[in-house]
C-alpha cells in the first residue's frame, strides 16, 4: 500500500515547466540564405547568379535578409517550356547527405519559380507574381542593391529543421542549359 501511495504522490507532485512544446521536426521555420555560389566555373551556363546576402540575426528573425548582386542571363529565355530539378542536401553527422529531398518539375520551370518563390521573383527578376501574366524572363542583367527579400516558400511542404544546400538545375528536353547554382539554406 505504501508503494502505491509513494508512486501516486510522485506523479501528483511532479515539478516541471508547463509551456508549449517545441516541435523541431516539422516547425514553422525561418529560412535564410547563407550564401549563393555557382557549381562549376568551367561550365558555361546560360544564367549565372552572383549574390551576397546580409547576415541573419537570430535575435531578430523577422528582419528581412538583403541581397546585393545580380542574376545574369546570357542567351536563353526562361519560360514555361523548360524543366527544373531541385535537389536538397541536408547537413547531418558532420557531412552533407546528398539528395535528401528531390523536387522534379517536368515543365513550367518559370511558373514554378514564380509560385514557389514569389518575393524573389518580384523583387529580383522585376516581374509580376500574379498568375494572369505570362511567365517569360528574358536574358539580361538583373541587378539589385541592398534589396530586402522575404524567404517564404508557400507551396513547399514544411521540412524538418536543419541546414540544407539546394542544387538547382534547369534545361529543355534532355539538355541542361539554363543554370546550376547552390544557395546554402539553413532553416
N, C-alpha and C positions, 0 to 999 in steps of 0.2 A: 504494500500500500504506500509506503513512504517513497518507493522508487517512482511510482506513478505521480505522486504529488510533486516531487522534485522535477520530473520531466514537464509537468504542466506548468509549474512556476517558471521554469527556464523559457518555455515558449511564450508565456504571458509577459515576462519582464525583459524581453529582448530589447536591447538598446540599439538603435540604428537610425539611419537617415531615411526619411520618408519623402524623398524627392522623386522627380521624374527620372526614369531610367534612360540612359543614352544608348540608342541602338546604333552601334557603329557598323553594322553590316549593310544596312540599306537606309541611309540617312536622309535628311535634307543635307545636301552637301554644298560646299563653296568651292567652285572651280576657279583656278587661276593658272596662268601660264608662267612657267619659269623662264623658258627661252624657246626661240624658234631657230631651227637650223636646217639647211638643205642636206639631203642624204649623201650624195657624192658630188664632188666638184668636177669630175671628169666626164660626167654625163650631161649632154646638152638637153635641157628641159625647155619646154615652150613657156612655162610660167615659173618664176622664182619668187621666193618670199624672203625679204630681208627686214626683220623687225627686232627692235629692242623693247623689252617690256619694263614697266616700273616695278619696284619691289612690292611684294604683297605684305601688308601689315596685319598680322593676326589679331592685333588689338582693335582694328577697325575693319572687320571682314566685309562690311557693306560698301566700303570705299571702292570705286571702280578702278580697275587697272588701266594704265595708259600705255598706248603703243606709239612708237616713233619708228619710221622707216617706210618701206614701200613694198608693193606687190608689182612685179614686172611681168607683163605678158608680151612675148616676142612675136609670135606669128599664128597662134591658134585661138580662135574664138571659143570661149567657154559657154556651151549651150546644153540643151537637153538631149542632144544626140550622143553624149559621152557617158561612159560608165564611171563608177567610183568605188574604190575599196578602201576601207579604213580598218587598220589593224591596231589594237590597243595592247601594248606590252605592260605588264604590271611588275612593280618592284617588290620582290619578296625574297627573304633569306639572303640578303646582300647581293642579289643579282637580278637581272631583268628576265622575267618569264615571258617569252615571246608568244604573240597571238593569243593572249588570254581572252580577248573579245574580238570578234571579226564582224564587221558590217559590210555587206556587199550590196551595191545598188547597180542593177544591170543596165539601167538607162536613167535619164533625167538627173545627171550629176549637178547641173546648175540649180534645179529646183530643190534638190536635197540640201545643197549649200544654203539656199535661201530659207528653207524650212527649219533646218537643224541649228543654224547659227544666224538668226535674224539681225541681231545688233551688229555683228561683224559685217554682214552682207550690206547693211545700210551705210554704216559709217566708213568702212574701209574701201569698199568697192563702189561707193556712191550710187547705189541702186535702190530702187523702191522694193521693200519686202512684201508688198501687197501681192496677193495671188492673182489679181487681174492682169498685171503687167507681164509682158513676155520676159523670159529669163534668158538674157543674152549678155555676156560680158565680153566686150571687145578687147583685143590686145592693146596694151598701153602701160603707162606707169601710173599707179595709184599711190600717191604719196600722202602720208599722214604725219602730223607732228603733235605729239603730246595729246592724242585723241583718247578720251575715255571709252572703254569698251566693256559692256556688260556680258560676262561669260555665262549666258544662260542657254541651255540646250533643251527646249521644250519637248521635243519628240524623242529624245534619247532616254531610255529607261534609267531609273536610279541604279547606280552601280555601287559595289562595295567600296568602303573607304579605302583609300590607298593612293599610291603615286603611279601615274600612268605616263606612258610615252606612246604617242599616236604616230603611225605611219600612214600617210595618205597618198594613194595612187589614183591616177585617172587616165583615161585613154578612150580610143574609139576602136571598135572591133576587137581584134586580138593584140593591137598595138598600144603600148603605153606611151603616151606622148605629152601629156599636159604637165603634171607636176608630181614631185615626190618631196615631201618635207615632213619634218617631225616637230610638232610642238610638244614640249615636255609639260605634262598636265597633272600636277599634284591635286588631289581632291581632299 
